[in-house]
Amino acid sequence: MADEAETIGAYDGAAAELAESYDRPELTGIYASIESLLRDPVAGGLALDVGAGSGRDVQWLADLGYEVVAVEPAAAMRAEGVRRHPSERIRWIDDRLPALDAVHRLTLAFDTILVAGVWQHVALGGRERAFRKLGTLLKPGGLMVVTLRDGPAPPGRPMHPTPLGEMEVLARSHGLEILRVERAADAMGRADVSWTTVVLRVPDDGGGALPLLRGIILSDDKSSTYKLGLLRAVARVAEYAPATARPCVDALDPDVVEIPLGLVAANWIRMYLPLVRSGLPQAPGNSGPDGLGFAKSGFRALVELGASAQDLRPGAVNSGDRAAMVRGAIGEAAATIASMPANFTRFPNSDRRVFGAQRARGRGPQGTLVLDVPTLRGWGTITVPGSVWRAMTRFGAWIEPVLVAEWARLTRRYAARMGMVVEPGQVEAALEWQEPMRSTVAGRMAAQRLFASGRTVECVWSGRRLTMASLDVDHCLPWSAWPCDDLWNLRPADRRVNQHQKRDLLPSAALLASSRPRIVAWWEYAWLEDPLLGQIFVREAAAALPIETAATPEDVFSALEWRRLRLRQDQQLPEWRPVL
């Protein structure tokens, strides 16, 4: 840690001088021998530059066609980079090896990772962790380029040896293959310094998670639909609430995340409510709630009440009898998940569990139940192998249909054995994930309140002053791609702009950045000035966006930019780049 602080301090203290020396485009000639491997990225290709300095290589990657996340821990160097390379294709972030915690919280996957002139600063004891953290950020087939420095350290910048053999061992240990090794003299003409460039590749899905999931879904013995229920409940967290995951520091395997057991249980209930209401069997001989271990008093009360998905989604507030029902149902589901599917879902030919469930004793205060992230963790946690978690976040569009198809097949098989007649499509309809109906009512009511108080309401995209006649409420991240009526995703727009220009397009990074002052002002006036709405805004943002704290609207906006980038990468949505 002392070495790290000294190194960062040295780069901070000499940022202007170092940037002037290093930030020369001709120095990217060091990559000439490998540039052909990185050229022509697929549309929306994403690169990560770790230790980006003042941005020379960041700009090179952007010029190749990538969108780039630039990681730089030295604040003064980062400021130089932002000043020297303003581009909508580049986003800067304060983070560092070996942990890269801030990058991992973004749940992005990269086509290319560049670690240039950095490895010598990583202490020997942290290199295995650093390599693993880097490797898990790569997409299948993704490339990682690492440069290894040989030569004496400049004064004030501690450095460690970087043998090629170490890189070869790390690659073998973590399932990466070495594609190319290139040796070269120092591009800045230092006679006592030379470099070795190593290009590595992820050859498959990055950890064998897809074959594992396929085996659990299609091949595992199942005495009920519970294993499918657990997989799907976790997959929904990975898709819609990835910010609730955090590294599991107590796990023997360092590549493990933990997510709130209460959130998994709430998703479980949301899936099983329509199935049980329809009398569709979820185990041999089952019909309705009887015979299902989790369907006790709380769940049965929700069935009778006609509870909806809205009552169980992150951020929901339940009071009175409904709070007691939801609290009881989540506790019942959490107990069943821990004792049944989490306990019996194992790795192939092994007694080792895929998921680890740690139930907690505390349930928080009685009375009103707010399903925020701390409360959902109050029921305990579920641990998920890193490779499985990444597969779920990156390949959810493929995993979900396989899960639903197998669940429907299993349900029909149980029904046939019981002599039940199941209409075509009936099971699939019951298995459809129920989100609240698309609604912009909250946004429209907020605008009406502001109009009534004499406040000006502007189209966040164009800046035009709105009236009730010209007002539309827009989903910033399109509903068609990501169904989300959270308050942070609703904003006022000119009706002509929203209905004839933006529609279901994703706002470009540049457009979102230019609209920032108007969006932040809307959040403050529409939501945060109201104590109740402000709490809902913060809870919803914390559950859905990659954010540690929603202390300010600026925090939420930064997290929104990262969520936009992930949606762009995951679904390759067409972008809206208007001339307003």
MIRO-578290 format. One line per field, with one value per residue (C-alpha): residue number from 1; x, y, z. Coordinates in Angstrom, 3 decimals, always signed. Layout:
<rs>
lumdo	(NUM  ...) $
x	(X  ...) $
y	(Y  ...) $
z	(Z  ...) $
</rs>
This chain:
<rs>
lumdo	(1  2  3  4  5  6  7  8  9  10  11  12  13  14  15  16  17  18  19  20  21  22  23  24  25  26  27  28  29  30  31  32  33  34  35  36  37  38  39  40  41  42  43  44  45  46  47  48  49  50  51  52  53  54  55  56  57  58  59  60  61  62  63  64  65  66  67  68  69  70  71  72  73  74  75  76  77  78  79  80  81  82  83  84  85  86  87  88  89  90  91  92  93  94  95  96  97  98  99  100  101  102  103  104  105  106  107  108  109  110  111  112  113  114  115  116  117  118  119  120  121  122  123  124  125  126  127  128  129  130  131  132  133  134  135  136  137  138  139  140  141  142  143  144  145  146  147  148  149  150  151  152  153  154  155  156  157  158  159  160  161  162  163  164  165  166  167  168  169  170  171  172  173  174  175  176  177  178  179  180  181  182  183  184  185  186  187  188  189  190  191  192  193  194  195  196  197  198  199  200  201  202  203  204  205  206  207  208  209  210  211  212  213  214  215  216  217  218  219  220  221  222  223  224  225  226  227  228  229  230  231  232  233  234  235  236  237  238  239  240  241  242  243  244  245  246  247  248  249  250  251  252  253  254  255  256  257  258  259  260  261  262  263  264  265  266  267  268  269  270  271  272  273  274  275  276  277  278  279  280  281  282  283  284  285  286  287  288  289  290  291  292  293  294  295  296  297  298  299  300  301  302  303  304  305  306  307  308  309  310  311  312  313  314  315  316  317  318  319  320  321  322  323  324  325  326  327  328  329  330  331  332  333  334  335  336  337  338  339  340  341  342  343  344  345  346  347  348  349  350  351  352  353  354  355  356  357  358  359  360  361  362  363  364  365  366  367  368  369  370  371  372  373  374  375  376  377  378  379  380  381  382  383  384  385  386  387  388  389  390  391  392  393  394  395  396  397  398  399  400  401  402  403  404  405  406  407  408  409  410  411  412  413  414  415  416  417  418  419  420  421  422  423  424  425  426  427  428  429  430  431  432  433  434  435  436  437  438  439  440  441  442  443  444  445  446  447  448  449  450  451  452  453  454  455  456  457  458  459  460  461  462  463  464  465  466  467  468  469  470  471  472  473  474  475  476  477  478  479  480  481  482  483  484  485  486  487  488  489  490  491  492  493  494  495  496  497  498  499  500  501  502  503  504  505  506  507  508  509  510  511  512  513  514  515  516  517  518  519  520  521  522  523  524  525  526  527  528  529  530  531  532  533  534  535  536  537  538  539  540  541  542  543  544  545  546  547  548  549  550  551  552  553  554  555  556  557  558  559  560  561  562  563  564  565  566  567  568  569  570  571  572  573  574  575  576  577  578  579  580) $
x	(+0.000  +2.889  +4.334  +0.949  +0.470  +4.014  +3.553  +0.204  +1.607  +4.566  +2.293  +0.034  +2.923  +4.452  +1.251  +1.762  +5.395  +4.689  +1.664  +3.758  +6.351  +4.083  +1.030  +2.396  +0.446  +3.607  +4.417  +1.470  +3.740  +4.782  +1.527  +2.126  +2.890  -0.374  -2.705  -4.145  -5.505  -7.401  -8.627  -12.217  -13.985  -17.597  -20.162  -20.195  -16.885  -15.791  -12.201  -10.727  -7.427  -6.077  -3.559  -4.591  -2.329  -3.000  -4.927  -2.564  -3.547  -7.155  -7.378  -5.655  -8.281  -11.092  -9.624  -9.660  -13.437  -13.855  -15.812  -13.261  -13.370  -10.182  -9.008  -6.542  -6.003  -3.882  -6.330  -4.003  -3.175  -6.891  -7.567  -4.885  -6.542  -9.982  -8.557  -6.427  -8.879  -12.479  -14.571  -18.013  -16.330  -14.220  -15.309  -12.868  -13.032  -10.949  -9.908  -6.782  -5.321  -5.396  -9.065  -10.668  -13.774  -15.293  -14.965  -16.489  -19.477  -20.330  -21.012  -19.553  -17.666  -14.868  -13.692  -10.189  -8.286  -5.018  -2.602  +0.328  +3.201  +1.359  +2.238  +5.603  +3.715  +1.580  +3.164  +4.135  +1.634  -1.259  -0.606  -2.608  -5.644  -5.040  -4.796  -7.937  -9.851  -8.755  -9.549  -13.070  -13.853  -13.213  -15.937  -15.619  -12.908  -11.801  -8.158  -5.949  -2.723  -0.125  +3.239  +6.092  +8.883  +12.535  +14.820  +15.633  +12.911  +12.864  +13.242  +10.059  +8.208  +8.597  +8.675  +8.849  +10.267  +7.947  +9.165  +7.393  +7.276  +5.022  +2.549  +2.582  +1.809  -1.014  -2.505  -2.530  -3.967  -6.872  -7.788  -6.383  -4.233  -1.196  -1.626  +1.500  +4.645  +6.556  +9.807  +10.889  +13.218  +11.851  +9.907  +11.200  +14.809  +15.851  +18.737  +18.363  +14.609  +12.930  +9.397  +7.664  +4.088  +1.893  -1.491  -3.851  -7.321  -10.310  -11.018  -14.591  -17.270  -14.628  -15.137  -17.357  -20.457  -22.725  -22.176  -22.712  -25.989  -27.149  -26.476  -28.424  -31.344  -31.615  -29.879  -30.027  -32.436  -35.403  -38.102  -39.697  -39.199  -37.217  -33.768  -35.179  -36.869  -33.587  -31.643  -34.258  -34.585  -30.810  -30.740  -33.381  -31.174  -28.222  -30.281  -32.253  -30.528  -26.823  -25.838  -27.029  -24.095  -20.853  -17.645  -17.877  -14.842  -15.349  -15.441  -12.615  -12.777  -11.973  -14.087  -17.491  -20.202  -23.027  -26.532  -29.400  -31.288  -34.378  -34.253  -33.869  -36.809  -38.944  -38.246  -39.098  -42.502  -43.175  -42.570  -44.584  -47.665  -49.276  -48.326  -49.926  -53.000  -53.480  -53.168  -50.218  -48.203  -44.661  -43.895  -45.391  -48.918  -48.964  -51.777  -52.197  -50.179  -50.444  -47.229  -44.938  -42.585  -42.476  -46.269  -47.075  -49.173  -47.462  -47.489  -51.077  -52.188  -50.603  -52.396  -55.742  -54.990  -54.169  -50.737  -48.917  -45.333  -45.448  -45.650  -42.391  -40.088  -37.043  -38.052  -41.664  -43.279  -45.839  -47.648  -50.144  -51.354  -49.756  -46.326  -46.769  -47.813  -44.863  -42.410  -43.711  -43.710  -40.121  -38.973  -40.714  -39.244  -35.763  -35.893  -36.984  -34.366  -31.590  -32.608  -33.657  -32.414  -29.357  -28.424  -28.914  -27.640  -24.118  -21.219  -20.998  -19.542  -19.018  -20.624  -19.666  -22.631  -22.988  -24.868  -24.295  -27.188  -26.428  -29.623  -29.634  -31.567  -32.492  -35.512  -35.483  -38.303  -41.897  -44.541  -43.980  -41.767  -39.522  -37.870  -34.650  -31.298  -30.289  -33.670  -33.434  -30.001  -31.624  -32.772  -29.191  -27.199  -26.773  -23.245  -22.794  -19.581  -18.119  -18.210  -21.920  -22.725  -20.938  -22.659  -26.029  -25.288  -23.918  -26.055  -29.408  -31.152  -30.179  -30.471  -34.013  -35.751  -34.028  -35.134  -38.731  -38.918  -37.621  -39.849  -42.891  -41.902  -41.472  -44.798  -46.627  -44.979  -46.200  -49.679  -49.799  -48.927  -51.800  -54.240  -54.561  -55.390  -53.104  -54.052  -51.338  -49.465  -51.028  -47.804  -45.773  -48.314  -48.069  -44.260  -44.125  -42.149  -44.605  -43.349  -45.670  -47.581  -45.794  -46.801  -45.693  -48.315  -45.754  -43.868  -47.007  -48.249  -44.858  -44.976  -48.530  -47.404  -44.523  -46.754  -49.227  -46.461  -45.300  -42.123  -40.764  -40.614  -38.295  -37.832  -34.680  -33.485  -34.131  -34.430  -37.760  -40.206  -43.170  -46.874  -49.322  -50.384  -46.851  -45.693  -44.762  -43.061  -40.162  -38.352  -34.700  -33.608  -36.259  -39.031  -38.891  -35.308  -35.422  -38.894  -38.332  -40.735  -38.340  -38.481  -34.913  -35.883  -38.864  -38.332  -40.283  -39.933  -41.555  -44.289  -43.034  -39.474  -40.493  -43.029  -41.367  -37.638  -36.549  -39.211  -37.456  -33.935  -31.151  -29.812  -26.194  -23.504  -22.986  -26.695  -27.065  -24.052  -25.341  -28.748  -27.232  -28.105  -31.774  -32.082  -30.496  -32.701  -35.804  -34.808  -34.329  -37.622  -39.814  -38.609  -35.972  -37.772  -40.557  -39.388  -41.408  -40.682  -37.036  -36.740  -38.345  -35.990  -32.909  -34.090  -34.914  -31.627  -29.620  -31.293  -31.048  -27.948  -24.240  -23.971  -22.664  -24.512  -27.168  -26.060  -26.523  -28.275  -24.781  -24.045  -27.225  -26.513  -23.032  -24.506  -27.142  -24.375  -22.766  -26.134  -26.694  -23.314  -24.068  -27.458  -25.715  -23.186  -25.629  -28.372  -26.616  -29.494  -29.567  -28.650  -30.458  -28.152  -30.545  -29.843  -32.179) $
y	(+0.000  +2.366  +1.695  +2.354  +5.667  +6.762  +5.865  +7.636  +10.642  +10.794  +10.804  +13.393  +15.680  +15.623  +15.281  +18.264  +17.378  +13.668  +14.376  +16.646  +13.895  +10.863  +12.267  +12.157  +10.255  +8.977  +6.930  +4.626  +3.196  +0.690  -1.133  -1.312  -5.055  -5.905  -3.210  -5.604  -7.753  -4.807  -3.057  -2.975  -3.661  -4.741  -1.967  -0.651  -2.342  -1.461  -1.087  -0.617  +1.211  +0.523  +3.126  +5.477  +8.341  +11.474  +9.566  +8.934  +5.274  +6.029  +8.315  +5.688  +3.110  +5.591  +6.341  +2.600  +2.677  +1.685  +3.319  +3.527  +3.399  +5.060  +4.044  +6.378  +6.632  +9.820  +12.724  +15.225  +12.797  +12.069  +15.794  +16.094  +13.256  +14.837  +18.175  +16.762  +14.207  +15.461  +12.883  +11.346  +7.963  +8.231  +7.991  +8.412  +6.677  +6.692  +3.108  +0.986  -2.473  -5.045  -4.690  -2.585  -2.501  +0.571  -0.989  -4.285  -2.456  -1.216  -4.844  -4.095  -6.607  -5.495  -6.505  -5.199  -4.405  -2.456  -2.530  -0.506  +0.668  -0.413  -3.988  -2.978  -0.913  -3.850  -5.433  -9.081  -10.188  -8.542  -9.759  -12.986  -11.040  -8.252  -10.713  -12.541  -9.270  -8.197  -11.555  -11.641  -8.334  -9.751  -10.867  -14.319  -13.952  -10.668  -9.546  -8.259  -6.425  -6.129  -4.406  -5.579  -3.120  -4.082  -1.399  +0.679  +2.594  +6.411  +8.181  +8.233  +5.635  +2.156  -0.683  -4.468  -7.081  -8.183  -11.566  -13.029  -16.414  -14.996  -13.811  -17.276  -18.945  -16.489  -17.052  -20.851  -20.593  -18.406  -19.982  -17.348  -18.162  -16.156  -15.118  -13.084  -11.849  -8.887  -7.394  -3.833  -1.042  +1.898  +4.266  +7.278  +6.331  +5.287  +2.895  +1.073  +0.401  -2.195  -3.601  -6.929  -6.751  -9.768  -10.288  -12.711  -13.970  -15.538  -18.665  -19.413  -17.935  -17.025  -19.816  -22.618  -21.027  -21.508  -25.296  -25.431  -23.493  -25.545  -28.727  -27.519  -26.367  -29.337  -32.289  -32.090  -34.369  -32.318  -33.334  -29.899  -26.671  -25.190  -25.274  -23.463  -20.989  -20.226  -19.820  -17.509  -15.463  -14.912  -14.177  -11.459  -9.829  -9.965  -8.381  -5.700  -5.086  -5.856  -3.007  -5.083  -7.508  -7.046  -9.092  -11.821  -11.164  -14.278  -16.810  -19.314  -18.680  -14.982  -14.853  -14.871  -12.232  -12.074  -10.747  -10.131  -13.318  -11.189  -9.942  -13.480  -14.555  -11.616  -12.572  -16.181  -15.139  -12.979  -16.011  -18.528  -16.384  -16.675  -20.365  -21.238  -19.092  -21.025  -24.392  -25.374  -28.138  -27.318  -30.769  -34.233  -34.231  -30.519  -28.165  -24.798  -23.992  -27.448  -29.451  -26.449  -25.858  -22.081  -21.661  -21.022  -18.357  -15.312  -16.616  -17.901  -14.511  -12.824  -15.287  -14.466  -10.747  -10.763  -9.261  -7.943  -7.570  -3.945  -5.134  -7.079  -5.077  -3.272  +0.000  -1.035  +0.165  -2.028  -1.120  -2.642  -6.172  -6.177  -5.525  -8.498  -10.720  -9.692  -10.004  -13.473  -14.638  -13.479  -15.207  -18.438  -18.342  -17.543  -20.570  -22.880  -21.529  -22.047  -25.576  -26.894  -25.576  -23.706  -26.806  -29.325  -27.414  -28.836  -28.677  -31.731  -34.858  -32.973  -32.322  -28.653  -26.290  -23.728  -21.291  -20.627  -19.338  -17.567  -16.745  -13.891  -13.776  -10.121  -8.978  -5.319  -3.385  -4.470  -2.174  -0.532  -2.655  -0.813  -3.202  -1.270  -3.006  -3.012  -4.483  -7.173  -8.099  -8.458  -11.971  -12.963  -13.403  -15.800  -16.303  -16.790  -17.893  -14.994  -16.883  -17.700  -14.117  -12.713  -15.194  -14.122  -10.408  -10.816  -13.611  -13.092  -12.784  -16.408  -17.866  -16.604  -18.352  -21.673  -21.435  -20.615  -23.380  -26.042  -24.807  -25.007  -28.516  -29.725  -28.229  -29.886  -33.211  -32.993  -32.064  -34.980  -37.460  -36.061  -36.240  -32.448  -30.688  -27.702  -25.409  -24.504  -21.431  -21.504  -22.288  -19.804  -17.077  -17.796  -17.762  -14.343  -12.019  -9.484  -5.934  -3.080  -1.784  +0.971  +4.200  +7.815  +9.001  +9.908  +12.135  +13.824  +14.506  +15.984  +18.292  +19.386  +20.194  +22.306  +24.132  +24.906  +26.386  +28.630  +26.684  +26.402  +22.868  +22.295  +19.481  +17.833  +17.140  +20.446  +22.947  +24.189  +25.511  +23.156  +23.560  +20.847  +20.687  +20.074  +17.849  +14.213  +12.074  +10.128  +6.996  +7.987  +4.338  +2.992  +0.898  -1.499  -2.435  -2.147  -1.908  +0.521  +3.111  +4.226  +7.927  +8.539  +7.142  +9.485  +12.982  +15.733  +16.029  +17.977  +15.796  +16.278  +15.395  +12.339  +10.880  +11.705  +11.723  +9.844  +7.112  +3.858  +5.057  +5.231  +8.760  +9.044  +9.687  +13.198  +14.036  +12.703  +14.718  +17.928  +17.407  +16.864  +20.268  +19.986  +16.361  +17.059  +20.139  +18.050  +15.410  +18.053  +19.873  +16.875  +14.331  +15.382  +18.427  +16.094  +13.969  +10.870  +11.000  +11.736  +8.538  +6.520  +8.121  +7.185  +3.616  +2.916  +4.356  +2.325  -0.915  -0.440  +1.642  +0.944  +3.264  +2.920  +5.892  +8.175  +11.109  +13.651  +13.876  +14.052  +10.587  +9.236  +10.899  +9.406  +5.973  +6.557  +7.205  +3.879  +2.078  +3.623  +2.313  -1.190  -1.219  -0.057  -2.879  -5.627  -4.942  -2.900  -0.411  +2.240  +5.636  +8.928  +11.742  +14.587  +18.084  +20.033) $
z	(+0.000  +0.746  -2.715  -4.293  -2.491  -3.370  -7.044  -7.380  -5.549  -7.934  -10.991  -9.356  -8.507  -11.976  -14.019  -16.340  -17.078  -17.609  -19.813  -22.020  -22.345  -22.781  -24.548  -28.103  -30.790  -32.464  -29.362  -30.113  -32.786  -30.117  -30.931  -34.688  -34.617  -32.824  -34.167  -36.763  -33.922  -32.471  -35.600  -36.807  -33.513  -33.831  -33.667  -30.130  -29.258  -25.738  -24.521  -21.053  -20.532  -17.039  -15.931  -18.709  -17.623  -19.658  -22.336  -25.259  -25.649  -24.758  -27.775  -29.943  -28.959  -29.601  -33.030  -33.778  -33.244  -29.598  -26.836  -24.045  -20.258  -18.985  -15.490  -13.792  -10.006  -10.066  -9.997  -11.684  -14.506  -14.927  -15.180  -17.863  -19.777  -19.618  -20.783  -23.583  -24.975  -24.753  -26.560  -26.200  -26.836  -23.657  -20.015  -17.132  -13.768  -10.585  -9.863  -9.495  -9.556  -8.095  -7.067  -9.837  -7.638  -9.315  -12.780  -11.636  -10.143  -13.633  -14.747  -18.179  -20.330  -22.626  -26.083  -25.396  -22.200  -22.340  -19.389  -20.714  -18.527  -15.392  -14.495  -12.982  -10.410  -9.214  -6.126  -6.520  -3.865  -5.683  -9.203  -9.133  -7.929  -10.447  -13.347  -12.281  -11.938  -15.415  -17.009  -15.638  -17.357  -20.842  -23.219  -24.822  -27.435  -25.865  -25.968  -23.172  -24.007  -21.214  -21.573  -19.340  -18.513  -18.133  -16.724  -13.649  -11.854  -12.022  -8.658  -6.570  -8.662  -7.083  -9.621  -9.441  -11.850  -14.683  -15.973  -18.993  -17.261  -14.564  -17.225  -18.838  -15.486  -14.746  -18.205  -17.787  -14.275  -15.393  -18.702  -21.066  -24.059  -25.145  -28.791  -29.343  -27.601  -29.044  -27.715  -28.517  -27.489  -25.557  -27.839  -25.875  -26.571  -23.076  -23.692  -20.383  -20.819  -23.054  -23.318  -23.906  -25.189  -24.425  -26.141  -24.381  -25.290  -23.526  -25.601  -24.439  -22.192  -19.634  -17.124  -18.399  -16.872  -19.882  -20.053  -16.272  -16.503  -19.463  -17.512  -14.469  -16.602  -18.956  -17.344  -13.559  -11.709  -10.546  -8.099  -8.519  -10.462  -7.556  -9.228  -12.242  -9.901  -8.142  -11.383  -12.839  -9.638  -9.589  -13.333  -12.875  -10.245  -12.655  -15.431  -13.577  -10.242  -10.789  -8.490  -5.518  -5.979  -4.101  -3.723  -1.094  +1.076  +3.230  +0.370  -0.061  -3.805  -4.368  -7.541  -5.839  -5.489  -2.998  -3.596  -1.155  -0.307  +0.266  -3.328  -4.691  -2.509  -3.681  -7.311  -6.452  -5.092  -8.156  -10.390  -8.387  -7.599  -11.078  -11.365  -8.028  -8.715  -11.971  -10.235  -12.456  -10.746  -9.647  -8.268  -8.766  -7.342  -6.618  -7.576  -5.883  -2.726  -1.127  -1.244  -1.841  +1.066  +0.664  +0.297  +3.937  +5.625  +4.115  +0.538  +0.821  +2.110  -0.920  -3.224  -1.623  -1.620  -5.330  -4.716  -7.789  -8.935  -7.756  -4.129  -4.417  -6.673  -5.219  -3.618  -2.968  +0.255  +2.032  +5.237  +7.637  +6.933  +3.489  +5.043  +7.367  +4.453  +2.266  +5.176  +5.986  +2.360  +1.767  +4.937  +3.936  +0.440  +1.761  +4.073  +1.246  -1.174  +1.386  +2.352  -1.056  -4.444  -3.104  -1.128  -3.958  -7.007  -7.359  -9.772  -12.085  -10.452  -7.219  -3.860  -4.115  -4.158  -6.943  -4.692  -1.026  +1.055  +4.324  +6.170  +8.676  +11.898  +11.898  +9.892  +10.808  +12.504  +12.154  +10.688  +7.317  +5.063  +2.615  +0.157  -0.199  -0.595  +3.126  +4.067  +1.373  +2.744  +6.150  +5.169  +4.351  +1.164  -1.755  -3.065  -6.813  -8.579  -10.519  -13.814  -13.349  -12.379  -15.404  -17.720  -16.315  -16.717  -20.267  -21.726  -20.031  -23.399  -24.111  -20.602  -19.910  -22.862  -22.067  -18.436  -19.374  -21.993  -19.598  -16.762  -19.043  -20.208  -16.639  -15.558  -18.465  -17.610  -14.003  -15.248  -17.699  -14.940  -12.890  -15.797  -15.911  -19.165  -19.792  -22.652  -25.216  -24.033  -20.562  -18.724  -20.773  -20.009  -16.279  -16.501  -18.167  -15.939  -14.579  -14.489  -13.542  -16.540  -18.413  -16.759  -16.815  -14.326  -11.660  -14.089  -15.342  -11.788  -10.855  -13.876  -13.031  -9.489  -10.794  -13.290  -10.504  -8.355  -11.192  -11.940  -15.460  -16.897  -19.849  -22.331  -21.008  -24.558  -26.342  -23.492  -24.877  -22.319  -21.954  -21.292  -20.283  -23.932  -25.208  -22.301  -22.779  -20.145  -21.624  -20.452  -20.797  -21.174  -23.560  -22.044  -24.995  -24.108  -20.323  -18.707  -15.869  -14.474  -11.709  -10.994  -12.184  -15.629  -16.152  -17.494  -19.271  -23.044  -25.830  -27.322  -30.894  -29.884  -27.897  -30.318  -33.632  -32.891  -29.778  -29.638  -28.556  -29.303  -26.733  -26.164  -27.259  -24.686  -26.010  -25.896  -22.372  -21.216  -22.804  -21.150  -17.713  -16.151  -17.182  -16.043  -12.652  -12.172  -12.976  -10.424  -7.757  -8.411  -9.235  -6.686  -4.189  -2.811  -1.668  +1.323  +0.371  -3.370  -2.611  -0.582  -3.382  -5.935  -3.890  -3.184  -6.815  -8.050  -5.527  -6.625  -10.394  -11.077  -10.478  -7.523  -3.975  -2.636  -4.052  -1.916  -4.698  -8.075  -9.634  -8.221  -9.800  -13.125  -13.297  -12.570  -15.277  -17.813  -16.935  -17.161  -20.593  -21.709  -20.474  -22.245  -25.416  -25.115  -24.136  -26.678  -29.379  -29.345  -32.066  -30.672  -30.974  -32.099  -32.903  -34.088  -31.842) $
</rs>
